[in-house]
């Protein structure tokens, strides 16, 4: 472990120990230490699992809850320490002369050498990265806990930056301990369920703290890579390539709490935040732009703009002129700041009618500064503000609506029948009216995408367009890009046929004509993996991408594939850059759109340095995968090893379906995992099931993955792969495929990470709770087979051998996660096996212990759903 990380972990752990002793007494700290030593001893073979079970069972339930809280808070602090170490490592590797791997500078250098300057400019001009924030309930931490951790992070940095022995260090140490104490005393669990607007506000904290400032930084990085000598002193070579979207407040598929009123309020909240951010940035730059007119004379356009402002708002301009005499550039920017404030406060007399008018003022100031020779001021902070306005507009993120195709079908049937409409149908029509209002208020770009989940055919797309015509008077329907979402294995295979049908729709053809034949298609990773297993889903998604790319080329469509990836490996998660490099040739072409869900939002956008690195890695991959050389390598490897991969996938699919199709599997899964209790964590506003049915079909992918993660089995990330590899029986060919085909490498690397976070010994204890030894054996035998063959094919001696940082983190965490698992097993076992004999008080305490342990395991493994 690096010395600085070791020091941070020690400081955080000792401080937590101190506040625990002060709060719960020395005996609490002693009990925590007893369990800590026991689980480490179990890993070393000196303590048995039964001895740990006896220790955990010996405590009163109140003490067991305190111990669970202790390990949970420890993981929050350990995560913080590792984040600080990652930031230090990124800063140390920040070398302009020798850029790090997966950087924009590396991509620019490669493309310039491989394709030439003209192609490089073309790639950069057409590049798009479109992250879409979603409220999928996978963030286990309360917002109060997250903000407490951020404060501790700030205090830790302050403490490490103070001079040893100084009064400043003493003050920082006291404030640091105070924040750790506050985290210890803050409830880890939510008492009330989140509503959709809570989720909107939570996402806004990522924008306020990180995203708004990170976006111009990533553009600066690309601009400097393209022309380092002139960066900041000439018009930028880099165009804005990041566009944020959001489903938060718009995704109503299976969530009855997202209504048209919520969607309207969501865009209003977004607008408030971005206008406030733009106003603050504009005012800050204006206050520093004290360029004297004799030294930096305004050009004619700026003088005309000031004259127009004075004619319309003489009193305001007189006040601005009095504060900044002979500073015309500052005057116009101060005026723009006042107009932004008026826009935010809905003052129609002074407000901008849209971001383009604001950008016109900014560019007027910029061009005048450049004409006067003040190039650093023209293309410095002012350029950052222009980039921010171009990226976020006055709406911040493009709000997308999502609804199930079945809901549209029922609504259209009612509308056509002409009778009284149901509440659900009225809501569908009201939502479309709100989309129209948003477009009038913020522009079409703010909300025009309408996702149809479980799309089966073009009729599902046509239904939305027809409903829009019914929702509003003739000719007033909103502009819609209705996007099909293909989720199941069968739907992915049938996707090209559905798109052929879409091209025959007049409404789709008109929209294609308006957009230059641009179209989006969304691919669902979560439900496809739950449906056919991780191996088969990976291959089917790859095939779907290849087929859709070929379809788009045949039909002259500029296609953007929208990847509905989750945060966990079992739902298509993992490093986004690596996933991009594994895409089918021709399926990216400079455009990458992906969902950013739950804990992923704060893992990637919680800290500016980490956010910058994430966007840079994605930008690197988007550029690289668009080159002919990389595409040809991928295509060649796919052709060489596709037959082998199909054999793996077929056998893996059979193994996976034989497990989940076993009679009573759903009931067994509910017994061996905290599946049914997860809803009590109140992670989000959306129910865990699409209906009241208790089978697997209606169970959402998030609780499916979340529950398996808690059992330490991590089954959705690897089950069936061992059987698939064994079916090929040729380690040399499989090893060659791993080395040469990015998709196959990504499949095995993701499985390896899932296996590394699996603990066979602990998992067996969970599986025993189901009373089905044959299912327990089936799961554990497949684990043993998969682990052995993954190591054989990759050539690794141990799991995560070539990921030293991740391996160290997993190895260090696992014993402490074991502690929480044993506490969870106590609660789960009692709730499953002694339910009828429990008193109401004991049941309440056991449920609380279970949820605390679930929260802690999620923090320890840094995965939920």
Secondary structure, 3 states (H helix, E strand, C coil): CCHHHHHHHHHHHHHHHHHHHHHHCHHHHHHHHHHHHHHHHHHHCCCCHHHHHHHHHCCCHHHHHHHHHHHHHHHHHHHHHHHHHHHHHHHHCCCCCCCCCCCHHHHHHHHHHHHCHHHHHHHHHHCEEEEEEECCCCCCCCHHHHHHHHHHHHHHHHHHHCCCCCHHHHHHHHHHHHHHHHHHHCCCCCCCCCCHHHHHHHHHHHHHHHHHHHHHHHHHHHHHHHCCCCCCCCCCCCCCCECCEECCCCECCCCCCCCHHHHHHHHHHHHHHHHHHHHHHHHHHHHHCCCCCCCCCCCHHHHHHHHHHHHHCHHHHHHHHHHCCCCHHHHHHHHHHHHHHHHHCCCCCCCCCCHHHHHHHHHHHHHHHHHCCCHHHHCCHHHHHHHHHHHHCCCCCEECEEEEHHHHHHHHHHHHHCCCCCHHHHHHHHHHHHHHHHHHHHCHHHCCEEEEECCCCHHHHHHHHHHHHHHCCCCCCCCCEEEEEECCHHHHHCHHHHHHHHHCCHHHHHHHHHHCCEEEEEEECHHHHHHHCHHHHHHHHHHHHHHHHHHHHHHCCEEEEEEECCCCHHHCCCCHHHHHHCCCCCCCCCEEEEEEECHHHHHHHCCHHHHHHHHHHHHHHHHHHCCHHHHHHHHHHHHHHHHHHHHHHHHHHHHHHHHHCCCCHHHHHHHHCCHHHHHHHCCCCCCCECCCCCCCCCECHHHHHHHHHHCCCCHHHCCCHHHHHHHHCCHHHHHHHHHHCHHHHHHHHHHHHHHHCCCHHHHHHHHHCCCCHHHHHHHHHHHHHHHHHHHHHHCCCCCCCCCHHHHHHHHHHHHHHHHHHHHHHHHHHHHHHCHHHCCHHHHHHHHHHHHHHHHHHHHHHCCCC
